[in-house]
């Protein structure tokens, strides 16, 4: 059976968690983590420019991912980024070769007591070499040159033979390069433990390759077919150092872009007008007879799912409840002497139950807020999302934890009144958000589920779903949680995509709302008062949320799904 996009996304999340744990263990840097298939230190993205460390999660095995993590750990441990930037050439070809050589240098410094790491790195480089050769990239003269240099430098730095499968194919190119590169190859081997001394030799190799590539292109200018062939095979290896790579369909792809409007405003998010914004109890937006009909339909569907609420409550209690002092236990055989029973010691010298001990009771002193994206695309998933959320709310109440259910949408499609007002004022540039937000309260934290169950059914009303301003909604939900007295506050954002508002996107740029959401989540995470989690409906939300889970709502609401959600809620945020 072919795995679904959701299964692949969840597998990728688990692989990233394992690789991030490896990186933190090897480097001692607790701020390292993966988000959106990219490595971050805190909120700063760490680039990976060495070609063989780029992984395709859908095709590469776990061993490849682990090897890439090992390679990045060595890069962080043994390479000075400031020195590397100072030495790095500007020419793209030369820069590519220099980046590769620096990565191979640090990979040659595997500690002697870590043979497994050395095997991982060798496995990954040889896998990448086979894939490069079998794809036909070595058929062009430029591709063959770059591949041959990579093999020769790897072999010299690691003292291992070149890949046997391609040894004959590169032999002629290898012979022509030995004379020109002999001194530099000896230099990179001799100075592999000294980045400063290694640099000039690596630059010499990079410049030689750059000169030969430029000469090959110049010679092929009059031969269109040869030029096209060399461009295809040569540039296929080059990396775009200034742009992020594209993402797969299972990820929130728009989040990888940069909003120029947002950056030019010094990361200051603007709202054109708040006059039309509102916060409303969702039950008031639905006629009472229709709301009762939705509630009956929801009850029937939940009964069909046969969700084991007591078991779910025990799972949540195990990760959320903490022991709190709850008085004393008397009549114990050990502990502190109970002064009230000293007379009994005189009358019954053999009596041993004269002590008292402190009594502790597990208490879930926390509040969990579920924030549901009520944009148009969520309309198709809302029934299973509602059943899942209500089951979690009921289980939380069974362990004494508070919970609330919120939603966010807009008051109109395509901007509504703020957009029309902006148009009437001559469309000034950079207006910021151009729609009227509508924040919905389905259940407040102080309201018991039994009293709110009818209002929760309002989630099934189709015309509530319009567009979504996620960043402002996350800020609003966090502010509600901060007004609570509980010691632990958790926000679970349930969404199936990126923020979307057509009027705001057209008047600013396509990444304006995405960048604002990332900024809000990063700021709230730094403050550390609210734990923010992302629950993706058929989508990997890791570009936005450091802790997230991709779910498949087309499947039954079963035990494995709830166990994954409980693990997500229970995991403490790393600061």
C-alpha positions, 0 to 999 in steps of 0.5 A: 500500500502506498503511504499517504501524504499524512503518513509520510509527514508523520514519519518525517516528523519522527525522523527529524525528532531523532536527528535533532536529538542526535545533534543536541547530544553530539554538540551539547547545544539544546537549541538545535531542532528541525522545523519544516525539514530545516535545521534551526538554532533557536529561531535562526536557520542553519544553512546546509550547503554541502550537496551530499547532506541534502536529504529527500525523506520520501526516498532516502532511508533513516541511515541517510538522515542520521548521516546528515545529522552526524555531518551537521554536528561535525560542522557545528563542532569543528568549523568556524562560520565567521572564518568560513564566510571570510574565506568563501569565494563569490563565484557560484562554482567556486563556492560550491566546491569550497563548501563541499571541501569544508564539509568533507574536512570536518567529516574526516575528523570523526573521533576514533571512539565513534566508528558508527559515525564514520560508517554513517558518513561513508554510507551517505557519501557513497549513496549520494555518489551513486545517485549522482552518477546514475542520474546521468549528471556525469555525462556532461564535461562539467558534471564529470569534472565536479564529480571527479574532484569530489571523489578525489578530495573525499578519498584524500581526506578520509584515506578511503578508495574512491567509489568502486562503481565509478572508478573506471569512469573517472580514471581519465579525468582523474589522471588529467587533474592529478598534476594540477591538484597534487599539491593542493590535495596534499595540503588539504590532507595535511591541514584537515585539523586546521581550518585557517591553514586548510582554507588556501588549499581548498580555495586553490582547488575551487579556483581551478575547478571554476576556471575549467568550468568557465573555459568549458562554457566558453568553448561550448558557446557556439555549440548550442546542444553542447552548451545546453547539455553542460548547463543541464549537468553542471548546474544541476549540482549547484545550490541556490545559496540565497533562496530556500528549497521548495517543499513537498506537497505535505507541508505548509509551503507558503511559509518558506517565503519572505515578506518584503513588506513585513521586513521593510516595516521592521517586522511591524505587523499592521492592521488597516482598521480594527473597527469591524473586528469582533469576538463573539460566542459562536452559539449566538450565530446559529438558530437554536433549532439548527444548533440542536440538529447539529448537536444530535448529529454530532452525538450520533457520530461520536457514539459510532466512533466508540471512543474510550474516554476513561482510557484517554483521560488516564493517558492525559492524566499521566502526562499532565497531572503532577503530585500536589500536597493534599493533607495528611494520612494518619495511623501510619506505621512510619513517618512523623510522630502523631502527638495526639496518639502518644497516650495510646503508646502508654496504654498499648506499648505494642501499637505501631500505628502512631505516625502520620505522613504527608498525602499527595494527590495527582492534580492537573493544574493546567489549561488547554486551549484548542484554537480551530482554523475556521477557513474555507478549506477546513469545512471538509474536515470539521466534523472529525475535528469537532469529534476529536476536540470534544473527546479531548475536552471531556477527557481533560475535565475528567482529570480536573484540567480546564479547557476552552475551545476557540475558533477564528475566521473573517467577517467577509470574503475578499476583505469586506469593509476594511478593503472597501475603505482602503480602496476609497482612500486611494489604496495607500501602499503597505496597508497591512491586514485588510479584512475584518477578523472574527474570533469565535468562543465555542467554550470558555475555560470556566464553562463545563462541557455539559453547559457548552456542548450545544454551542460546540455544535456550532462548529458544524455550521458551514457559513462560518468558514471564510478566510483565516488570519492565524497570527492575530488569532494565536495572539488572541488565544495566548492573551486569554490563556495568560489571564488564567491562574493555572501554572501550565498553559497549552495552546493547540492550533488545529489547521490545514494550511497557511494563513489566507486572506486574498485582500491582504495578500494582494495589497501587501504580498503573498507571504505577509500573513505567513511571516506574521504568524511565524513572528508571533509563534517565535515571540510567544515561544521565547516568552515561555508562558504559553506552550504552542502546539500545531495539529496539522489536518493532512499537513505538516505545520512544522514551518510554523510550529516547533512542536507539531503533529500531522494527522489524517482526519479521513481515518477513524478516531482511534487509539494511535491518533489519540496517543500521538496527540497526548504525546504532543500535549505532554511533551515539555517545550525545550527552551 
